[in-house]
Amino acid sequence: MRRPPFSDCSHGRRLQFRLVTRETSPRRAPTQARSRERIQRILQAASDLIQRDGADAFTVQAVADAAEVPIGSVYQYFPGKPGIIRALAENHLNALREKLRNDLSDFQRGKPTRRQISAAIEQIVDTYYEYYSSDPTFRLIWGGVQADPVLRELDVRDTEQNARIFQTALRPYFPHLPASEIYGLCLLICDTTASALRLALDYEEHPKKKKGGTHRAIIRELKTMLSAYMRAKFTRNQAR
């Protein structure tokens, strides 16, 4: 799904960065505690700079200076700016995935009901919203997903992995549906939720737009729409 460029309202401009590089994977995996601590300092410095200056403006030298490490140390672990951005995105997405897995584990137990499936959908939306709204750095990075092939690939892979988590949680509710149909449904839930949250967060960051409470209405209507569809599908499946 194509997503529009993200509006960075705090800086009054559009963020449309492109990570033009052939290499973004980490160059060296840390094996010692000291190395892991250094990587965390580098990533925290990059996160702070992105929040202050935007994803376009920060440089590897600025990251090294802020982290108080030689620039050569940054290049030991990352091939450049794109690798740093990719690492920040992956850390956030991995944490979100683990939170989703934990939050949805309870819905795999007990007898499936219409109320439970609505609660599961609301939990999915709430978990996504909590993570996307709580990390300003990722919100800026997330806005550049469609502008860069590397981040777009990460986004697709993350959507697929999250859909598998949803599929496991929702499988007991649809015992008669083929696995491929449930997976397709879960992919749609993931993509629809992410797109709606992007819109809600855009409204939330605009003081004039936020005043009308539109961002809350978007979240509320998203839950209503997904829950109504899933309850109807659940009822049809139970009637088989």
TORGUTOR-492210 format. One record per atom (N, C-alpha, C): residue in one letter; x, y, z. Coordinates in steps of 0.1 Angstrom, whole numbers, plus 2048, in hexadecimal, padded with zeros to 3 digits. Layout:
<rs>
AXYZ...
</rs>
This chain:
<rs>
M8087F4800M800800800M80980C800R8068167F7R80E8227F7R80A82B802R814831809R81183A814R817847811P810852814P81585F811P82186381AP82986D816P83487281EP82E87682CF836875836F832878843F834887846S82B88E84CS82C89C84FS83289E85DD83E8A385DD8458A686AD8408B486EC8368B4876C8308C1879C8398C9883S8418C288BS8498C9895S8538D288EH8578CE881H8618D687AH85A8DE86EG84D8DC86DG8468E3862G84A8E0854R84E8D3852R8528CF844R84F8C1842R8518BD836R84F8AF832R85C8A7833L85B89B838L867893838L86688982DQ86F889824Q86F880819Q87D87B816F883873820F89187081FF891862817R89D861810R89F855808R8AD84F80DL8AD843811L8B983C815L8C0836809V8C883E802V8CE8397F6V8DB8327F9T8DB8257FAT8E681D7FDT8E480E7F9R8F08087F7R8EF7F97F3R8F07F07FFE8F47F680BE8F67EE817E8F07F5823T8E77EE82AT8E17F4836T8E27EB842S8E67DE840S8E77D484BS8F37D8853P8F27D5860P8FD7D7869P90A7D0864R9157D7865R9227D1861R9287C886BR9257CA877R92C7C2882R9227C088DA9207B3890A9177B089BA91F7B18A9P9197B98B2P9217BA8BFP9207AD8C7T92C7AA8CDT92D79D8D5T9307A08E3Q9357AC8E6Q9387B08F4Q92F7BB8F9A92D7BB906A9247C590CA9297D3909R9367D5908R93A7E3905R9367E78F7S9377DD8EDS9337E08E0S9247E38DFR91C7DB8E6R90E7DD8E6R90A7EA8ECE9117EE8F6E90E7FB8FCE9128078F3R91C8058EBR92080F8E2R9168118D6I9118058D2I9068068C7I8FA80D8CDQ8F680A8D9Q8EB8118DFQ8ED8208E0R8F98248E3R8FC8328E4R8FB8398D6I9008328CCI8FF8378BEI8F08388BAL8E882E8BDL8DA82E8B8L8D38398C0Q8D683A8CDQ8CF8448D5Q8D28528D0A8DF8548CDA8E38618C7A8DC8648BAA8DB85A8B1A8D485C8A5A8C585F8A7S8BF8588B0S8B185A8B3S8AF8698B8D8B886E8C1D8B787B8C6D8B88858BAL8C28838B1L8C488C8A6L8B888C89DI8B288089AI8A7880891I89B888897Q8998868A4Q88E88E8AAQ89189D8AAR89D8A18ABR8A08AF8ABR8A18B589DD8A78AE894D8AA8B4887D8A28AD87BG89C8A287EG89589B873G89E89086DA898886866A89F87B861A8A887F855D8A588984ED8AD88E843D8BA894848A8BA89B853A8C58A4856A8D189E85DF8CF893865F8DA88E86DF8E4887864T8F1888869T8FC882862T90387886BV90B86F865V91386586DV91D86D876Q923877871Q92C87F87AQ924885886A91888A884A91189088FA90D885899V90A879894V90786E89DV91386A8A5A91F86989FA92B8668A6A92E8708B1D92C87D8ADD92F8888B7D9258878C3A9198858C0A90F8848CBA9118788D4A91586D8CDA9178618D5A9258618DCE92D86A8D8E93B86C8DEE94385F8DBV94385B8CEV94B8508C9V9518558BCP95D84F8B8P9638538ABP95A84E8A0I95A856895I95185288AI955845885G961840886G965833882G95D828889S95A82B896S95382189ES945820899V93F82B894V93182A88EV932821882Y93C823879Y93D81B86DY94180D86FQ94680A87BQ9497FC87FQ93C7F487FY9317FA883Y9257F3885Y91A7F687BF91B801875F91180586BF91780A85EP912807852P91880B846P91681A843G90E82084BG90B82F849G8FE83284FK8F983E84BK8EC843850K8E083A84EP8DF834842P8D482A83FP8D481F849G8E081984CG8E180E855G8DC812863I8DF81E867I8DB823875I8CB824875I8C682A86BI8B782B86AI8B181E86AR8B6814862R8B1807861R8B180086FA8BC802877A8BD7FC884A8B380288DL8B180F88DL8A7815895L899810892A89680E885A889809881A8877FB886E8917F2884E8907E4887E88E7E3896N8967EA89EN8947E98ADN8867EC8B1H8807F78ABH8727FA8AEH8687EF8AAL86A7EB89EL8617E1898L8627D48A0N86D7D08A4N86F7C38ACN8687C58B9A86A7D08C0A8637D28CDA8547D28CBL84F7D88C1L8417D88BEL83B7CA8BCR8437C38B4R83F7B58B1R83E7AC8BEE8477AE8C7E8477A78D3E83B7AB8DCK8387B88DCK82D7BD8E4K8207B78DEL81E7B78D1L8127B28CBL8117A38CER81C79B8CER81B78D8D1R81678B8DFN81C7938E9N8187928F7N8097968F9D8067A18F3D7F87A78F5D7ED79D8EFL7F07968E5L7E678E8DEL7E677F8E4S7F077C8ECS7F076E8F1S7E476A8F8D7DE773900D7D2770908D7C676C8FFF7C67718F3F7BA76F8EBF7BA7618E4Q7C575A8E6Q7C674C8E1Q7C07428EAR7BD7468F6R7B873D900R7A973F903G7A2735907G79373690AG78B7358FDK77E7358FFK7757348F4K7737418ECP7757408DFP77474C8D7P7667528D7T76575F8D8T7587658D8T7597728D0R74D7788CCR74D7858C5R7537908CDR75178F8DAR75779A8E3R7667998E3Q76B78C8E4Q77978A8E4Q78078F8D7I77978D8CCI7807918BFI7807A08BES7767A78C3S7767B58C4S7817BA8CDA7837B48D8A78D7B78E2A79B7B58DBA79D7AB8D4A7A97A88CDA7AD7B38C3I7A37B78BBI7A57C28B1I7A97CF8B8E7A27D28C3E7A57DE8CAE7B37DE8D0Q7B77D28D5Q7C47D18DAQ7CF7D38CFI7CC7CE8C3I7D67D08B8I7D77DE8B5V7CC7E58B4V7CD7F48B1V7D47FB8BCD7D07F88C8D7D68008D4D7E57FD8D4T7EA7F18D2T7F87EE8D2T7FF7F68C8Y7FA7F58BBY8007FD8B0Y80180C8B4Y7F68118B9Y7F58208BBY7FF8238C6E80081B8D1E80981E8DCE81781F8D7Y81B8158CFY8298158CAY82C8208C0Y8238238B7Y82682D8ADY82583B8B3S81D83D8BDS81C84A8C3S82684D8CES82D8438D3S8368448DES8448478DAD8488448CDD8558458C9D8578508BEP85A85C8C1P85B8678B7P8658648ACT87085D8AFT87A8598A5T87485089AF86D84689FF86883C896F85D84288DR85584C893R84B85288BR85185A87FL85C860881L863867876L86885D86CI86E852871I874848868I868841860W85E83E867W852837862W84D83F856G84D84C857G84885484DG84F853840G85C84E840G86484D834G86483F82EV85B837833V85B82982EV85982881FQ84F82E819Q84D82D80BQ857834802A85F83D808A869844800A87683C7FFD877832806D88482A806D88281B805P8888157FBP8868067F9P88A7FE805V89480280CV8997FA818V88E7FA823L889806826L87F807831L87280182CR86F80281FR8637FC81AR8637ED81BE86F7E7819E8717D981AE86F7D5829L8747DC832L8737DA840L8647DA844D85D7E483FD84F7E6842D8467DA83DV8497D6831V8427CA82CV8457BE834R8517BC838R8557B0840R84F7B084DD84E7BC853D8487BE860D8397BB860T8337C0855T8247BE854T8227AF853E82A7A884BE82879984AE82A792857Q83479685FQ83778F86CQ82C792876N82779F876N81C7A287FN80F79B87BA80D79986EA801792869A80278386ER80E77D86FR80F770874R80B76F882I80F77988AI80B779898I7FC77A899F7F6783891F7E7784892F7E177788DQ7E6771883Q7E176587EQ7E075A889T7EB759891T7EB74F89CT7E17538A7A7DF7608AAA7D67648B4A7C77628AFL7C57648A2L7B776489DL7B3756898R7BC74D896R7B9740891R7AE739898P7AD7398A6P7A27328ADP7957388AAY7947448A5Y78774A8A2Y781746895F78A74188CF78673E87EF78B73087AP786725881P78C71887FP788712871H77E71886BH77A71385EH78071A852L787725855L78D72C84AL79B727846P79F727839P7AC723835P7B772C83CA7C272783FA7CD72F845A7D173B83CS7D073982FS7D4744826S7CA74F826E7BD74C829E7B375782AE7B575F837I7B8758842I7BA75F84EI7C676884DY7D1762847Y7DD76A846Y7DA77783DG7D3775832G7D078182AG7C878B832L7BF78683AL7B778F843L7C079784DC7C9790852C7D279685CC7DC7A0856L7E079D849L7E87A7842L7E07B4840L7D37B283DL7CB7BE83BL7C97C6848I7C77BF853I7C67C6860I7D27CE863C7DE7C8860C7EB7CF863C7EC7DB85BD7EA7DA84ED7EC7E5845D7E27F0847T7D57EC849T7CB7F684CT7CD7FE859T7D17F6863T7D47FD870T7E080786FA7EB802868A7F680B866A7F381885FS7EB816854S7E782284CS7DE82C854A7D482685BA7CB82E863A7D383686EL7DC82F875L7E483587FL7ED84087AR7F283E86ER7FA849868R7F2855867L7E5854862L7DC85F861L7D986586EA7D685D878A7D2862885A7DE86988CL7EA86488AL7F586B890L7F9878889D7F687887CD7F8885875D7EF89087AY7E288C87DY7D8895883Y7DC899891E7E188F899E7E58918A7E7F089C8A8E7F989C89EE8058A589FE8028B389AH7F78B5893H7F38C388FH7EA8C989AP7EF8D48A0P7E78DA8ABP7D98DD8A7K7D78E389BK7CA8E7896K7C18DA893K7C78D088DK7BF8C488BK7BC8BC898K7C68BC8A1K7C48B48ADK7B88BA8B6K7B68C78B5K7AC8CE8BDK79E8C88BAG79C8C38AEG78E8BE8ACG78D8AF8B0G7988A98B4G79789B8B9G7968918ADT79A8958A1T79988C896T7A1880897H7AD88189DH7B687689FH7B086B8A8R7A886F8B2R7A18658BAR79685F8B3A78F8678ABA7848618A3A789857899I795859893I79A850889I79D842890I7A384389CI7A68378A3I79982F8A7R7908378ACR7838318B0R77C82A8A4E77B831899E77582C88DE77C820887L78A820888L791814884L78E80888CK78D80A899K7897FE8A1K77B7F989ET77280389CT7647FF899T7637F888CM76A7FD882M76A7F6874M7707E8874L77C7E787AL7827DA87BL77A7D0883S7757D488FS76E7CC898S7617C7891A75A7D088BA74D7CC885A74F7C287AY75A7C4872Y75D7BA867Y7617AD86DM7697AD877M76E7A087DM763799884R75A7A088BR74F799891R745793887A74379A87CA73A794872A74078886CK74D788869K75477D864K75477186EF75677487AF75676A885F748763885T73D76B884T730766885T72D75D879R73176186DR730758861R73874C862N74374D868N74C741869N746737873Q74073C87EQ73A733888Q72E72C883A727732879A71B72C874A71E72186AR72A71F866R72D71485DR72C706863
</rs>
